[in-house]
Amino acid sequence: MISKELLNVLCCPIGKSPLKQEDETLVCLKCGVVFEVVDGIPILLIDEAKLPKGIKDISELKCRQINA
């Protein structure tokens, strides 16, 4: 479990949006990308992210297009 303090300072590395915790993952509130939490450590690597349904490539995310 991620502490509220840590969750408040973390953001999605793609679009810089807030994250919410769902079980052992962190989910971007803007684009829906999912990042795993392993042994209490958030893995916020873009290459390790799980894309939302219907998205085949990270470049398809609206927030990625804005920040590209």
N, C-alpha and C positions, 0 to 999 in steps of 0.2 A: 504494500500500500504506500502510495506517495503522500507525503505530508501536504497539507493545504498551503503551507508557506512555499514549498518547492513548486507545487502546481501553479501557484500565482506568478512565479517568475519564468516558468517554462513557456515556450511558444512553438508553434509549428515552424520547422526550419524552411518550409517551402513558401508559405504566405505570411508568416509571422503572426498568425491568428492564435487566440487562446486554445488550450487543450482541455478536454474533460477526461476524467478517468472512468473507464468501464472495465471492471474486473482487472485483469492483468495487462491492460492496454491503455494507451492514451489516444484519444480521437480528436482530430482537428475540428473545431466548431464551424469552420468556413468550408473546407473542401472535403471533409470526411475521411481523410487519410488516417490510417491506423498505425501506431507505433507500439511495439511490444515493450513490456517492462520485465526485465529478467533479474531475478534476485533483488528486486527493489530498485534497479537501475533502469531509467528510461533509455531506450535505444532510439535516439532521434537522428538516425542516419537516413538520408533520403533514399539511398539504394536498398535499405532494409524495410522501407515502408510498404504497407499493404494498401493497394489502391481500392477505391470504392467500386462497387459493381458498375459495369458499363464503361469503365475507364481502363484502357489497355496500356497507356503510356503516361508517364508523369507530365509530359508536355501538353496533354489534353486538359489538365486541371486549369480552371480559370485563374486561380491565384498564381500558378506557375507562369502563365502567359503574361500576366501583369508584371511579374518580377524578373522576367527573363532578360 
